[in-house]
Amino acid sequence: MLPKRIAYYTKKVAQFGAIHPSKHRNPYRHNRLMLYKKLMHEQIAKEGWKVN
């Protein structure tokens, strides 16, 4: 399950970075991505995975 979460996060970060500066960005997307990243790292630590 964790590899799927990492793939989802990576895909969403790529989508966020691909938005052209002239287009309207969702002002909450960055905060949601950072919260998702924090929770994902907590889950990684809880399951005992090694993070470099």
N, C-alpha and C positions, 0 to 999 in steps of 0.2 A: 504494500500500500504506500509506503514512504516514497519509493521511486516515482510513483504516479503523482504524488504531491509535489515533488521536486520538478518534474516535467511540467506540471500545470503552472507552477510559480514562474519557471523560466519562460514559458510561452507568454504569460501575462506581462512579464517585464519587457519582453521583446516587443509586444504589441504597444505597450505604453511608450517605449522609446521610439517607435516608428511613427508616432503621430507627428505630422508636420507642424512646425511652430505656428503657422498661420491658422491652423484649425483649433477649434475650441477644445480644451482639455477638461476632463472631469476633475474638479479641484480635490475630490476625496479619494481618487484612485491611488495616489502615492501613499497616503496614510493607510489605506486598506492593504496595499502590497507590503508595507513595512510591518503591519500587524500580523499578516499571514506569515511573513518571514520569521518573525519572532516566535510565533506559535509552532512553526515547523522546526525551528532549532530546539525548542523545548522538547518536542516530541522525539527528535533525533537523540538528544541527551538522555531522555527517559528510556528509550529503547536500547541505549548502549552503543550506538553507531559512533565511529570515529569521524571527527570533522577536522580537516586540515586548516 
